[in-house]
């Protein structure tokens, strides 16, 4: 029976094909699997550079390109395209075997040949070449072959190399990038093959063996059922594939804490999940690895994904997945029993009473923020500490006299809570930190934090106290451009050192270049911190998948906007998109409910994610906050009008505190950015009346 492999690049593209074409691909390759001699289904291609590339008929207008070995029954599906495009793709490419790693490679031979003359001409005027410090012998030992070597030798800067990513064989491209950024040949080899691995000269003519050695490139299926499963979940490809940069961070050994950053869709959470599996494999004892994040919903999603990634129950028991407040509550309740949490409404009343008691002119909102963002954020315990504390991010200045006046109210709030046996989520976390610091042994050997940008300073102190400082203690994953809560953290101030152990991912695997480019415009010019006392950047963040540009739609009235957005959803569904792959985001819960009602009234099953998870066949509607961590083929972001985004209640008045006002506006921009980048293929942004001032002009 013929054995079929499916190329990873095609799997990314399969999910974007029209439903009718997907079904024909299913049918074609189910029959292919059942054939004793697959060659009867394959046709030779004229003028092809690699005679092993054959075509298979999908329908009258579409063809698949298959790698057929010279001997054996192992075949690999590389591409499905319209007839002429498929043949053009095949005529430009060649499949090879990397002699250093033994894995399969695909290269655009024609593009390399076309670019080489101009690069050679440009190099004549350059004083140096990109890889001057690396000898041919080292390049050959790392798998650089006879065609790529001349190309590499005329490169003069990293931009030229990065622009060639899509045409060079991927393993060789990764080698050249590593050398270009300053890694030694020995370091590059360790990244490729692992420390201590002895080099082997592989047979470059044995494609069948190379396919079997390439699980990161080719998904092998053993029968029609497994083939259907792979085709059914093309966007779950993270289970089997990591880009070399992702692999390095997921499987690395670090002297201390390490961090992965990157824009939306760059695979940060994927790295965190693989990191959890890697650490679990090297750990002893149940629940020695903690995976945590800032909400219960996201923690549940992480646990579901880990169960897909780790199919060994014994290994799963080594990983504890829970959200940050759950950890704090468990630790504190173990000492104090059941905890009574102060409701938000009562907290406001308490601040009002303290203002009256001490005759202050401050508002309850100001005191509440001062208590959280200065006192708790810095772990302040006394008036003297408060008088000398830095208040970065707090725009309204306070001199010694003003601080002396409000300190009794700040201290009184804590004292009243303790006297009445009441807690806030913040004080629960502070007490958990104290208890963990006193504990002789630590429950966890390793902690992995997803969506790190949305944790508070007091939560970071608790995590720092929950694991002993040392190799691979904390692994942090996040993007401050996607910060949706008002927390400003310096890792250095909470005792976390990531110096020299940070990596930024740049390639977006989720969103089309058109959606990503437009969404990046929402944040253009914003100075966003990196949580390590520097500024973060999204420079270089890119997507290599193209599609339709976002649709921007303004309506005259609220009801007209509802009609337009429902029409857009109808069009997506008519195009074959399943309801479960459509998401709708709004800034307010009230607008979420209106959107659900409008969809249901038009005959489209829909649910607010605030009430329950979406079932199969339902459009998911949620606030922008709740959309965090989700993704859909098509997303409508509605109500992006002047008086809705930014939400007036979420923004401090500029007259009260200019700095807080500016940070609030930045956070609203980040929130809109998060909502828009949930879309993989299609994005609609709508409003009625005047559009939001946060939209790019």
Legacy VTK file of the C-alpha trace (Angstrom):
# vtk DataFile Version 3.0
C-alpha trace
ASCII
DATASET POLYDATA
POINTS 697 float
0.000 0.000 0.000
1.249 3.484 -0.836
2.365 5.595 2.142
1.456 9.275 1.987
3.129 12.223 3.661
1.720 15.745 3.731
4.072 18.720 3.590
3.711 21.134 6.485
3.517 24.212 4.243
0.535 22.749 2.387
-1.282 22.026 5.646
-1.096 25.722 6.495
-2.694 26.490 3.135
-5.286 23.709 3.187
-7.443 25.446 5.798
-7.785 28.447 3.484
-9.064 26.496 0.488
-12.744 26.672 -0.381
-14.791 23.901 1.195
-15.548 22.285 -2.169
-11.847 22.034 -3.033
-11.053 20.657 0.438
-13.594 17.888 -0.080
-12.086 16.998 -3.475
-8.613 16.856 -1.904
-10.059 14.466 0.699
-11.522 12.264 -2.018
-8.434 12.270 -4.249
-6.040 11.210 -1.530
-8.349 8.722 0.152
-8.283 6.844 -3.199
-4.545 7.443 -3.469
-4.014 5.673 -0.141
-5.886 2.601 -1.315
-3.821 2.121 -4.480
-1.183 -0.606 -4.666
0.766 1.310 -7.271
0.319 5.036 -6.733
1.906 5.782 -10.075
-1.369 5.093 -11.886
-2.751 8.292 -10.362
0.254 10.467 -11.100
1.221 12.316 -14.274
4.636 13.487 -15.407
5.186 17.235 -15.795
6.942 18.685 -18.851
10.042 20.868 -18.416
10.255 20.112 -14.698
13.629 20.530 -12.943
12.989 17.581 -10.656
11.570 14.515 -12.435
10.305 13.143 -9.119
7.672 15.902 -8.984
4.385 14.607 -10.426
0.856 15.935 -10.614
-2.397 14.415 -9.397
-5.829 15.535 -10.578
-8.047 17.130 -7.913
-10.724 18.240 -10.373
-10.830 19.780 -13.837
-9.197 23.023 -12.666
-7.026 22.003 -9.691
-3.908 19.854 -9.414
-1.828 18.497 -6.574
1.971 18.283 -6.756
3.382 15.055 -5.302
6.970 13.999 -4.626
7.272 10.462 -6.012
10.442 8.589 -5.009
12.528 6.722 -7.595
11.831 3.525 -5.663
9.460 2.511 -2.881
5.875 3.499 -2.046
6.391 6.636 0.076
4.818 9.738 -1.521
4.590 13.324 -0.259
1.880 15.851 -1.134
3.609 19.229 -1.469
1.023 21.590 -2.949
-2.542 21.965 -4.268
-3.082 24.882 -6.655
-5.083 25.876 -9.717
-3.882 23.935 -12.788
-1.427 26.447 -14.313
-0.129 27.671 -10.946
0.545 24.101 -9.844
2.647 23.319 -12.910
4.523 26.618 -12.642
5.273 25.892 -8.977
6.621 22.441 -9.817
8.744 23.642 -12.746
10.598 26.136 -10.539
11.447 23.808 -7.663
13.624 20.903 -6.679
13.499 18.582 -3.671
16.782 17.648 -1.998
18.169 15.929 1.083
20.300 17.939 3.496
23.600 16.103 3.778
24.254 17.265 7.348
20.876 16.610 8.948
19.379 14.131 6.505
16.044 15.989 6.317
14.050 16.802 3.211
14.331 20.263 1.621
12.332 22.170 -0.987
13.906 25.092 -2.824
12.874 27.565 -5.511
15.735 26.855 -7.911
14.555 29.374 -10.486
14.349 32.225 -7.966
17.845 31.509 -6.654
19.207 31.563 -10.193
17.318 34.777 -10.960
18.591 36.644 -7.903
22.212 35.522 -7.988
23.455 37.818 -10.816
22.183 41.007 -9.132
23.517 39.974 -5.731
26.890 39.235 -7.330
26.927 42.668 -8.963
25.947 44.420 -5.708
28.658 42.564 -3.789
31.380 44.021 -6.016
30.846 47.461 -4.465
30.717 46.235 -0.877
33.771 46.260 1.364
32.680 43.081 3.149
30.380 40.096 2.809
27.892 38.827 5.364
29.698 35.522 5.973
33.331 36.569 5.517
34.296 35.002 8.841
33.036 31.522 7.976
34.991 29.113 5.791
33.601 26.913 3.031
34.476 23.792 5.012
32.329 24.912 7.946
29.463 25.806 5.637
29.663 22.410 3.985
29.773 20.653 7.357
26.563 22.488 8.298
24.763 21.295 5.165
25.213 24.245 2.772
25.247 22.666 -0.690
26.641 23.523 -4.084
23.804 25.791 -5.197
23.305 27.685 -1.950
27.044 28.242 -1.292
27.615 30.740 -4.177
24.412 32.528 -3.172
25.564 32.779 0.459
28.995 34.065 -0.532
27.661 37.194 -2.279
25.296 38.286 0.511
26.343 41.596 2.039
23.672 42.213 4.695
21.051 40.411 6.757
18.130 42.007 4.876
19.223 40.279 1.659
19.290 36.955 3.467
15.915 37.427 5.161
14.308 38.363 1.843
15.455 34.992 0.471
13.756 32.959 3.173
11.001 31.687 0.904
13.328 30.474 -1.855
16.175 28.801 0.043
15.901 25.339 1.588
14.682 26.022 5.114
17.381 24.062 7.009
20.098 25.869 5.058
18.417 29.239 5.536
18.362 28.691 9.307
22.080 27.858 9.270
22.914 31.047 7.359
20.801 33.200 9.694
22.496 31.720 12.746
25.943 32.440 11.358
24.900 35.916 10.170
23.771 36.988 13.659
27.094 35.976 15.194
26.715 32.344 16.257
29.784 30.160 15.810
29.608 27.091 13.533
29.693 24.926 16.658
26.735 26.789 18.182
24.777 26.491 14.946
25.457 22.753 14.855
24.204 22.374 18.426
21.038 24.263 17.471
20.538 21.985 14.458
21.376 18.614 15.907
21.647 19.014 19.687
24.671 19.173 21.950
26.975 16.170 21.682
25.510 14.931 18.381
28.089 13.421 16.048
27.912 14.525 12.414
26.851 11.871 9.868
27.181 12.058 6.092
23.663 11.221 4.848
22.794 9.684 1.503
21.361 12.647 -0.411
19.719 10.399 -3.004
17.500 8.520 -0.537
14.398 10.715 -0.422
12.242 8.058 1.237
14.565 7.866 4.242
14.764 11.674 4.374
10.973 11.980 4.526
10.899 9.546 7.450
13.557 11.674 9.213
11.580 14.907 8.731
8.608 14.908 11.152
8.947 18.680 11.514
8.436 19.030 7.752
6.242 16.081 6.701
3.223 14.550 8.432
3.105 10.833 7.644
-0.312 9.172 7.646
-0.936 5.441 7.789
-4.395 5.273 6.264
-7.502 7.152 5.088
-8.799 7.737 8.632
-5.587 9.366 9.787
-5.439 11.365 6.555
-8.923 12.745 7.208
-7.969 13.671 10.768
-4.928 15.641 9.630
-6.957 17.468 6.986
-9.689 18.203 9.526
-7.385 20.079 11.885
-4.813 21.881 9.719
-4.493 24.784 12.165
-3.455 22.425 14.989
-0.136 21.979 13.204
1.701 23.332 16.247
1.375 19.817 17.706
4.006 18.535 15.306
6.026 21.529 14.139
8.243 24.133 15.750
10.309 26.680 13.896
14.000 26.376 14.904
13.813 29.555 17.021
10.741 28.217 18.801
12.404 24.824 19.241
15.521 26.421 20.738
13.495 28.218 23.405
11.151 25.298 24.121
13.961 22.766 24.574
16.817 24.960 25.812
18.612 24.736 29.142
18.880 28.158 30.801
20.974 29.260 33.772
17.987 31.120 35.200
14.734 32.710 34.099
14.086 33.083 30.354
11.545 34.942 28.236
9.909 34.712 24.804
8.254 37.791 23.295
6.698 38.442 19.905
3.676 39.904 18.172
0.289 38.221 17.859
0.215 34.832 16.180
3.976 34.253 16.402
3.578 31.059 18.413
4.491 32.215 21.922
1.881 29.999 23.574
2.980 27.127 21.340
6.496 27.510 22.741
5.107 27.592 26.295
3.210 24.335 25.747
6.191 22.535 24.248
8.324 23.925 27.060
5.933 22.388 29.589
6.239 18.991 27.924
10.026 19.253 27.745
10.355 20.148 31.440
7.867 17.449 32.426
9.967 14.867 30.617
13.033 15.878 32.627
11.263 16.329 35.988
10.518 13.851 38.736
7.329 13.891 40.785
3.764 14.950 40.101
2.899 18.626 39.603
6.525 19.744 39.569
5.893 22.016 36.566
3.382 24.866 36.912
1.739 26.422 33.841
-0.172 29.566 34.743
-1.787 32.672 33.287
-4.041 35.510 34.414
-7.568 34.139 33.799
-9.428 30.915 34.400
-10.599 30.767 30.774
-7.078 30.939 29.363
-5.814 28.420 31.924
-8.522 26.018 30.754
-7.486 26.517 27.143
-3.859 25.804 28.047
-4.853 22.605 29.812
-6.914 21.433 26.826
-3.980 22.097 24.488
-1.552 20.257 26.770
-3.808 17.203 26.700
-3.525 17.217 22.923
0.248 17.674 23.029
0.931 15.171 25.845
-0.846 11.844 25.438
0.907 10.208 28.393
-1.110 10.417 31.628
1.939 9.885 33.826
3.659 12.802 32.115
0.534 14.961 32.375
0.476 14.459 36.145
3.809 16.264 36.368
2.196 19.456 35.035
-0.111 21.625 37.156
-2.235 24.075 35.124
-4.093 26.773 37.049
-4.670 30.505 36.883
-2.775 32.884 39.109
-5.589 33.833 41.537
-6.335 30.154 42.103
-2.755 29.550 43.208
-2.817 32.537 45.579
-6.154 31.499 47.090
-5.014 27.913 47.628
-1.793 28.938 49.392
-3.466 31.546 51.630
-6.539 29.444 52.421
-4.314 26.560 53.511
-3.196 28.756 56.413
-6.264 30.919 57.103
-9.191 28.728 56.049
-12.023 29.927 53.824
-11.418 33.532 52.724
-14.050 36.276 52.563
-13.357 38.437 49.490
-14.441 42.094 49.635
-16.914 42.929 46.807
-15.908 45.794 44.504
-18.927 47.899 45.527
-17.987 47.629 49.202
-14.399 48.520 48.384
-15.533 51.830 46.843
-17.681 52.577 49.892
-14.717 51.868 52.177
-12.491 54.322 50.307
-15.241 56.970 50.521
-15.439 56.525 54.303
-11.662 56.843 54.642
-11.680 60.033 52.560
-14.274 61.521 54.903
-12.528 60.224 58.033
-9.183 61.841 57.142
-10.601 64.915 55.411
-8.969 64.233 52.039
-9.721 65.889 48.717
-8.699 62.791 46.693
-11.273 60.617 44.940
-11.836 56.990 45.841
-10.584 56.004 42.353
-7.302 57.855 42.906
-6.707 56.271 46.325
-7.571 52.815 45.033
-5.068 53.174 42.181
-2.420 54.619 44.511
-2.842 51.655 46.843
-2.555 49.124 44.002
-0.016 50.716 41.687
2.348 52.163 44.279
1.864 50.535 47.699
1.131 46.964 46.581
3.197 47.159 43.397
6.322 48.037 45.395
5.534 46.034 48.518
5.495 49.166 50.704
4.946 48.466 54.402
5.541 51.817 56.156
5.001 55.562 55.819
8.740 56.172 55.405
8.888 53.741 52.479
5.906 55.453 50.890
7.406 58.939 51.284
10.464 57.932 49.245
8.761 55.593 46.755
8.984 56.197 43.022
5.604 56.766 41.367
6.435 56.130 37.711
3.254 55.844 35.674
1.325 57.977 38.175
1.064 61.286 36.346
-0.201 63.454 39.204
2.835 64.385 41.337
2.646 64.081 45.126
5.063 65.912 47.405
6.010 64.872 50.915
3.130 66.826 52.490
0.503 65.276 50.204
1.884 61.779 50.750
1.904 62.310 54.511
-1.765 63.328 54.372
-2.993 60.319 52.373
-0.823 57.620 53.959
-3.189 57.074 56.934
-6.017 56.281 54.494
-3.832 53.837 52.526
-2.631 52.127 55.704
-6.139 52.265 57.198
-7.588 50.345 54.280
-5.240 47.419 54.984
-5.844 47.630 58.722
-9.628 47.518 58.342
-9.437 44.486 56.082
-7.317 42.587 58.593
-9.487 43.601 61.537
-12.655 42.418 59.798
-11.141 39.249 58.323
-11.740 40.397 54.755
-9.492 40.090 51.724
-9.105 41.423 48.220
-7.546 39.336 45.461
-4.475 41.533 45.829
-4.047 40.986 49.579
-4.600 37.244 49.130
-1.671 37.269 46.701
0.499 39.342 49.054
-0.151 36.903 51.919
0.538 33.919 49.653
3.905 35.492 48.811
4.761 35.820 52.506
3.842 32.199 53.179
5.780 30.920 50.178
8.865 32.889 51.191
8.725 31.254 54.646
8.303 27.731 53.269
11.441 25.579 53.473
10.608 23.583 50.337
9.078 24.717 47.067
6.152 22.945 45.457
7.352 23.631 41.903
10.685 23.121 40.185
9.669 25.073 37.089
7.029 27.722 36.365
5.804 28.709 32.893
3.783 31.934 32.572
1.647 32.669 29.507
0.347 36.195 28.727
2.988 37.547 31.085
2.208 41.170 30.218
-1.101 41.053 32.106
0.190 39.915 35.490
0.606 42.444 38.312
3.750 43.132 40.376
2.266 41.371 43.423
1.485 38.323 41.316
5.045 38.256 39.991
6.418 38.416 43.549
4.284 35.417 44.456
5.565 33.404 41.487
9.129 34.378 42.319
8.556 33.038 45.838
6.939 29.820 44.556
10.048 28.425 42.853
13.657 28.288 44.001
15.981 30.519 41.925
18.114 28.414 39.627
18.323 26.810 36.188
15.056 26.833 34.229
13.105 28.293 37.162
10.778 30.751 35.372
9.841 30.775 31.695
7.887 33.867 30.665
5.839 34.309 27.497
4.070 37.513 26.473
3.790 40.657 24.395
3.376 44.081 25.994
1.701 45.325 22.809
-1.200 43.071 23.847
-1.436 44.334 27.441
-5.130 44.715 28.283
-4.913 45.501 32.002
-3.386 48.410 33.864
-0.289 46.689 35.262
3.210 48.113 34.837
5.942 45.729 35.906
9.722 45.782 36.010
11.109 42.264 36.197
14.204 43.605 37.902
12.134 45.157 40.693
10.312 41.897 41.412
13.504 39.857 41.543
13.447 38.231 38.108
16.610 38.341 35.978
16.282 37.435 32.283
19.503 39.085 31.119
20.832 37.319 28.026
17.968 34.825 28.038
15.298 36.521 25.942
14.116 35.782 22.408
11.684 37.684 20.173
9.608 35.770 17.614
8.847 37.627 14.388
6.925 35.335 12.029
3.143 35.473 12.387
1.595 32.066 11.668
-2.036 33.086 12.181
-2.925 36.356 10.483
-2.590 37.435 6.865
-0.040 40.105 6.040
-2.847 42.512 5.140
-4.642 42.176 8.503
-1.391 42.234 10.466
-0.090 45.314 8.635
-3.299 47.271 9.194
-3.480 46.223 12.860
0.112 47.299 13.489
-0.974 50.761 12.379
-3.142 50.964 15.517
0.035 51.085 17.623
2.273 53.136 15.359
4.263 55.692 17.346
3.364 54.214 20.759
6.238 53.844 23.223
5.527 50.523 24.921
7.749 49.125 27.660
9.204 45.587 27.578
8.779 44.906 31.357
12.570 44.964 31.697
13.136 48.751 31.824
13.494 49.109 28.054
11.109 49.700 25.149
9.540 46.846 23.183
9.269 46.827 19.409
7.317 44.935 16.752
9.880 45.753 14.074
10.298 42.787 11.782
7.015 41.138 12.793
5.596 39.771 9.559
3.254 37.281 7.964
4.081 35.415 4.784
0.447 34.539 4.046
-1.560 36.999 1.966
-5.292 37.588 1.730
-7.984 40.235 1.563
-7.419 43.620 3.248
-9.577 44.487 6.281
-13.008 45.944 5.521
-13.667 49.273 7.279
-17.353 50.114 7.405
-19.039 53.192 8.825
-22.816 53.403 9.207
-25.097 56.321 9.964
-26.972 54.654 12.833
-26.506 51.830 15.332
-29.231 49.729 13.679
-27.659 50.237 10.258
-24.324 49.032 11.618
-26.010 45.892 12.946
-27.489 45.198 9.509
-24.099 45.640 7.811
-22.235 43.393 10.246
-24.881 40.626 10.008
-24.600 40.829 6.214
-20.832 40.361 6.469
-21.309 37.268 8.639
-23.846 35.906 6.132
-21.359 36.401 3.282
-18.626 34.544 5.190
-20.931 31.615 5.891
-22.091 31.556 2.263
-18.413 31.304 1.256
-18.095 28.074 3.225
-16.755 29.369 6.543
-18.216 27.363 9.434
-20.108 29.346 12.128
-17.627 28.197 14.777
-14.846 29.904 12.826
-16.545 33.318 13.028
-15.948 35.631 15.986
-17.504 38.982 16.878
-15.846 41.415 19.300
-17.262 44.517 20.984
-16.002 46.871 23.685
-19.048 46.542 25.953
-21.167 43.676 27.248
-24.303 45.551 26.173
-23.154 45.621 22.541
-22.249 41.920 22.765
-25.837 41.134 23.730
-27.162 43.292 20.875
-24.920 41.491 18.391
-26.098 38.064 19.597
-29.725 39.177 19.276
-29.145 40.532 15.755
-27.490 37.294 14.589
-30.145 35.037 16.129
-32.936 37.173 14.636
-31.326 36.652 11.221
-31.246 32.876 11.666
-27.589 32.473 12.685
-26.997 30.583 15.976
-24.768 32.745 18.210
-23.738 32.861 21.857
-22.111 35.346 24.219
-18.917 33.789 25.578
-19.662 35.532 28.886
-22.499 33.021 29.354
-20.930 29.823 28.064
-18.486 28.400 25.531
-19.640 28.333 21.931
-20.909 24.987 20.684
-20.291 23.595 17.230
-22.295 25.581 14.699
-22.464 28.798 16.756
-20.908 32.200 16.103
-18.914 33.329 19.163
-19.558 36.894 20.393
-17.491 38.429 23.193
-16.024 41.574 24.652
-12.584 42.522 23.413
-11.146 41.408 26.765
-12.673 37.943 26.492
-11.377 37.519 22.916
-7.851 37.342 24.331
-6.208 34.035 23.422
-8.831 33.086 20.812
-8.611 32.966 17.022
-11.105 32.673 14.164
-11.005 32.532 10.387
-13.228 35.644 10.247
-13.686 38.369 12.865
-16.032 41.349 13.043
-14.978 44.074 15.496
-18.076 46.219 15.927
-18.932 49.476 17.665
-15.527 51.080 17.031
-17.001 54.578 17.233
-15.863 57.837 18.783
-17.772 57.432 22.049
-17.311 53.670 22.396
-13.599 53.090 21.745
-11.843 54.150 23.878
-14.481 53.367 26.499
-15.045 56.632 28.444
-15.273 54.861 31.821
-11.883 53.202 31.257
-9.951 56.439 30.705
-8.747 58.779 33.443
-9.508 62.426 32.784
-6.493 64.293 31.422
-7.219 67.164 33.825
-7.021 64.783 36.800
-3.892 62.905 35.732
-2.328 63.365 32.284
0.092 60.456 32.621
-2.642 58.021 33.680
-4.826 59.342 30.848
-2.092 58.634 28.290
-1.501 55.123 29.629
-5.238 54.419 29.599
-5.477 55.470 25.938
-2.489 53.259 25.127
-4.148 50.317 26.864
-7.331 50.884 24.828
-5.234 50.860 21.660
-3.661 47.564 22.719
-7.102 46.132 23.441
-8.349 47.039 19.952
-5.135 45.591 18.508
-5.793 42.307 20.335
-9.366 42.118 19.019
-8.365 42.748 15.402
-5.501 40.236 15.409
-7.817 37.373 16.392
-8.670 37.138 12.665
-6.813 34.689 10.449
-8.261 35.531 7.016
-11.002 38.181 7.120
-11.468 41.228 9.344
-14.373 43.673 9.457
-14.106 46.815 11.610
-17.357 48.790 11.855
-18.850 51.785 13.642
-21.764 54.177 13.408
-21.480 57.941 13.420
-17.923 59.191 13.857
-15.165 56.546 13.823
-12.916 56.023 16.844
-9.901 58.350 17.024
-7.796 55.213 17.643
-8.305 53.953 14.084
-5.421 54.598 11.654
-6.023 57.614 9.442
LINES 1 698
697 0 1 2 3 4 5 6 7 8 9 10 11 12 13 14 15 16 17 18 19 20 21 22 23 24 25 26 27 28 29 30 31 32 33 34 35 36 37 38 39 40 41 42 43 44 45 46 47 48 49 50 51 52 53 54 55 56 57 58 59 60 61 62 63 64 65 66 67 68 69 70 71 72 73 74 75 76 77 78 79 80 81 82 83 84 85 86 87 88 89 90 91 92 93 94 95 96 97 98 99 100 101 102 103 104 105 106 107 108 109 110 111 112 113 114 115 116 117 118 119 120 121 122 123 124 125 126 127 128 129 130 131 132 133 134 135 136 137 138 139 140 141 142 143 144 145 146 147 148 149 150 151 152 153 154 155 156 157 158 159 160 161 162 163 164 165 166 167 168 169 170 171 172 173 174 175 176 177 178 179 180 181 182 183 184 185 186 187 188 189 190 191 192 193 194 195 196 197 198 199 200 201 202 203 204 205 206 207 208 209 210 211 212 213 214 215 216 217 218 219 220 221 222 223 224 225 226 227 228 229 230 231 232 233 234 235 236 237 238 239 240 241 242 243 244 245 246 247 248 249 250 251 252 253 254 255 256 257 258 259 260 261 262 263 264 265 266 267 268 269 270 271 272 273 274 275 276 277 278 279 280 281 282 283 284 285 286 287 288 289 290 291 292 293 294 295 296 297 298 299 300 301 302 303 304 305 306 307 308 309 310 311 312 313 314 315 316 317 318 319 320 321 322 323 324 325 326 327 328 329 330 331 332 333 334 335 336 337 338 339 340 341 342 343 344 345 346 347 348 349 350 351 352 353 354 355 356 357 358 359 360 361 362 363 364 365 366 367 368 369 370 371 372 373 374 375 376 377 378 379 380 381 382 383 384 385 386 387 388 389 390 391 392 393 394 395 396 397 398 399 400 401 402 403 404 405 406 407 408 409 410 411 412 413 414 415 416 417 418 419 420 421 422 423 424 425 426 427 428 429 430 431 432 433 434 435 436 437 438 439 440 441 442 443 444 445 446 447 448 449 450 451 452 453 454 455 456 457 458 459 460 461 462 463 464 465 466 467 468 469 470 471 472 473 474 475 476 477 478 479 480 481 482 483 484 485 486 487 488 489 490 491 492 493 494 495 496 497 498 499 500 501 502 503 504 505 506 507 508 509 510 511 512 513 514 515 516 517 518 519 520 521 522 523 524 525 526 527 528 529 530 531 532 533 534 535 536 537 538 539 540 541 542 543 544 545 546 547 548 549 550 551 552 553 554 555 556 557 558 559 560 561 562 563 564 565 566 567 568 569 570 571 572 573 574 575 576 577 578 579 580 581 582 583 584 585 586 587 588 589 590 591 592 593 594 595 596 597 598 599 600 601 602 603 604 605 606 607 608 609 610 611 612 613 614 615 616 617 618 619 620 621 622 623 624 625 626 627 628 629 630 631 632 633 634 635 636 637 638 639 640 641 642 643 644 645 646 647 648 649 650 651 652 653 654 655 656 657 658 659 660 661 662 663 664 665 666 667 668 669 670 671 672 673 674 675 676 677 678 679 680 681 682 683 684 685 686 687 688 689 690 691 692 693 694 695 696
